[in-house]
């Protein structure tokens, strides 16, 4: 985004499809000729696709300021890395590898591992499960909650401001319970608290009283639950 002044841009296009930060091949020679040249003025926005070479320059002696934001996407490599971590629950993959001279053992190991990985990848929900897991592992956006974060209990004050600091928290509803996952943590809560959890996970600021009312519980009970989540770092209280 061009903030002030103007800047001349040249866009050259890619030399390697979908390059990655951690890659096996790097091309440090840009294409010889740009595919487009233009000038951005204050308020203009430019999107440069991943891997596209580009260059920007301001006019000599003229102030110019632009803001660059990088957007991280998910790739097949990311999914496979996540899948390998989940495969730690398989004994066959935790066990020692067969020795190089154990030909039968190596063949059996290869068949077993191929079957395990293929079964996981063939699951129709593997991509959806991956994205849900990434959301549940996503971090928090600050919130000090002082002095409440260092107290054993929150005050049962219905006006106390409350907000979720984990923007991509995941909620699973079941008959007897509701499961909240955020910032690589998991809580299994009574099903009655589901409306409270749903309200909290909208990301909108609320109050202890509103949360208690949503779940039809007392403010004291809501304070106990929100206190636990505050000490876990996914909820901020007392901040507007």
C-alpha positions in Angstrom: 0.0 0.0 0.0 1.4 3.4 -1.0 1.1 5.6 2.1 2.4 8.9 0.8 4.2 10.2 -2.2 4.6 8.0 -5.3 6.7 5.0 -6.3 7.6 3.4 -9.6 7.2 -0.4 -9.8 8.5 -3.0 -12.1 6.9 -6.5 -11.9 8.9 -9.3 -13.6 7.0 -12.5 -12.9 8.2 -15.7 -11.3 11.2 -17.9 -12.1 10.2 -20.8 -9.9 6.5 -21.8 -9.3 5.4 -21.6 -5.7 8.8 -21.0 -4.1 9.1 -21.5 -0.3 11.2 -20.0 2.5 12.6 -23.5 3.1 13.2 -24.9 -0.3 15.6 -27.2 -2.2 16.3 -24.9 -5.1 16.9 -21.1 -5.2 17.0 -18.9 -8.3 18.6 -15.5 -7.6 18.5 -14.3 -11.2 15.4 -12.3 -12.0 13.8 -12.3 -15.5 15.5 -9.8 -17.8 12.5 -7.8 -18.8 9.5 -6.7 -16.7 6.0 -7.7 -17.7 4.6 -4.5 -16.4 5.7 -1.0 -15.2 3.5 1.5 -13.3 3.4 4.1 -10.6 1.5 3.8 -7.3 0.2 6.9 -5.6 -1.0 7.5 -2.1 -3.9 5.1 -1.4 -3.1 2.7 -4.2 -2.7 -1.0 -3.3 -0.7 -3.7 -5.2 -0.8 -7.4 -4.7 2.4 -9.2 -5.8 1.9 -13.0 -6.0 4.3 -15.4 -4.2 7.5 -15.8 -6.1 7.1 -12.9 -8.5 10.2 -10.7 -8.8 9.5 -7.0 -8.4 11.4 -3.7 -7.9 10.3 -0.3 -6.6 12.0 3.1 -6.6 11.0 6.6 -5.7 11.9 9.7 -7.6 15.2 11.3 -6.5 14.7 13.9 -3.8 11.0 13.1 -3.3 9.6 11.5 -0.1 7.8 8.3 -0.6 6.5 5.7 1.9 4.8 2.3 1.3 3.7 -0.5 3.6 4.4 -4.1 2.8 2.4 -6.9 4.4 3.3 -10.6 3.9 0.5 -13.2 3.8 1.3 -16.8 4.8 -0.6 -19.5 3.0 -0.8 -23.3 3.6 0.9 -25.7 1.3 1.0 -29.5 0.7 4.3 -29.5 2.5 2.6 -28.0 5.6 -0.1 -30.6 5.6 2.4 -33.5 5.2 4.5 -32.1 8.1 1.4 -31.9 10.3 0.5 -35.4 9.2 3.9 -36.8 10.2 3.5 -35.3 13.6 0.1 -37.0 14.0 1.6 -40.3 12.9 3.6 -40.4 16.2 0.6 -42.3 17.6 1.5 -45.3 15.4 3.9 -47.8 17.0 5.3 -48.9 13.6 6.6 -45.4 13.1 8.0 -44.9 16.6 9.8 -48.2 16.5 13.4 -48.5 15.3 14.0 -48.9 11.6 15.0 -52.3 10.3 18.8 -52.7 9.8 20.1 -52.3 6.2 20.8 -56.1 6.0 17.3 -57.0 7.2 15.7 -57.1 3.7 12.5 -58.8 4.8 12.1 -56.5 7.7 12.6 -53.4 5.5 10.1 -54.7 3.0 7.5 -55.3 5.7 8.2 -51.9 7.2 7.7 -50.2 3.9 4.4 -51.9 3.2 3.1 -51.0 6.7 4.1 -47.4 6.5 2.8 -47.0 3.0 -0.6 -48.3 4.2 -0.7 -46.0 7.2 0.1 -42.9 5.3 -2.2 -43.8 2.4 -5.1 -44.4 4.7 -4.6 -40.9 6.3 -4.3 -39.1 3.0 -7.3 -40.9 1.5 -9.6 -39.6 4.2 -12.1 -37.2 2.7 -11.7 -34.9 5.6 -7.9 -34.7 5.8 -7.6 -31.1 4.5 -10.5 -29.9 6.7 -8.9 -31.7 9.7 -5.6 -30.0 9.0 -7.1 -26.5 8.9 -9.1 -27.1 12.1 -5.9 -28.3 13.8 -4.0 -25.2 12.6 -6.8 -23.0 13.9 -6.7 -24.7 17.3 -2.9 -24.2 17.5 -3.0 -20.5 16.5 -1.6 -18.2 19.1 -3.2 -15.3 21.0 -3.3 -11.6 20.5 -2.0 -10.3 23.8 -4.0 -9.2 26.8 -2.4 -8.6 30.3 -5.6 -8.8 32.4 -3.8 -7.2 35.4 -4.4 -7.5 38.3 -6.9 -10.3 37.6 -4.5 -12.7 36.0 -2.5 -13.1 39.2 -5.4 -13.6 41.4 -6.7 -17.0 42.4 -10.3 -16.0 41.6 -12.0 -13.4 39.5 -14.5 -11.1 41.2 -18.1 -12.0 40.6 -18.7 -8.6 38.9 -21.3 -8.8 36.2 -19.9 -5.6 34.6 -16.3 -7.0 34.2 -15.2 -6.8 30.6 -14.2 -10.1 28.9 -12.8 -10.8 25.5 -11.3 -13.8 23.7 -7.6 -13.3 22.7 -7.4 -16.5 20.6 -9.0 -15.3 17.3 -9.1 -18.8 15.8 -10.4 -20.9 18.7 -12.2 -24.1 17.7 -15.4 -25.3 19.4 -16.7 -28.9 19.2 -20.2 -29.6 20.5 -21.3 -32.9 21.8 -24.3 -34.2 23.8 -22.7 -34.2 27.2 -19.9 -31.7 26.7 -18.4 -28.8 24.7 -14.7 -28.9 23.8 -12.8 -25.7 23.4 -9.4 -25.7 21.6 -7.2 -22.7 21.4 -3.5 -21.8 21.4 -2.5 -25.5 21.5 -4.7 -26.1 24.6 -7.9 -28.0 25.1 -10.7 -27.8 27.7 -13.7 -30.2 28.0 -16.6 -28.3 29.6 -20.1 -29.1 30.7 -22.6 -28.9 27.8 -24.5 -26.2 29.6 -21.6 -23.8 29.1 -21.9 -24.1 25.3 -23.8 -20.8 24.8 -21.2 -19.0 27.0 -18.3 -20.5 24.9 -20.1 -19.6 21.6 -20.6 -16.0 22.7 -17.0 -15.8 23.9 -15.7 -17.2 20.6 -17.4 -14.6 18.5 -14.4 -12.4 19.4 -16.6 -9.5 20.4 -16.1 -7.8 23.7 -18.6 -8.9 26.3 -19.1 -8.9 30.1 -19.1 -11.6 32.8 -22.8 -11.0 33.3 -23.7 -11.5 29.7 -21.7 -14.8 29.6 -23.4 -16.0 32.7 -26.8 -15.1 31.3 -26.1 -16.9 28.0 -25.4 -20.2 29.8 -28.0 -19.7 32.5 -25.5 -20.0 35.3 -24.6 -17.7 38.2 -22.0 -14.9 37.8 -19.9 -16.7 40.4 -19.9 -19.8 38.2 -19.0 -17.8 35.1 -16.2 -16.1 37.0 -14.7 -19.5 37.9 -14.6 -20.7 34.3 -13.4 -17.4 32.9 -10.7 -17.2 35.6 -9.3 -20.6 34.4 -9.3 -19.4 30.8 -7.7 -16.1 31.8 -4.9 -17.9 33.6 -4.4 -20.0 30.5 -3.8 -16.9 28.4 -6.7 -17.2 25.9 -9.0 -14.7 27.6 -8.5 -11.1 28.7 -10.6 -9.5 31.4 -10.8 -5.9 32.7 -9.6 -4.5 29.3 -11.8 -2.4 27.1 
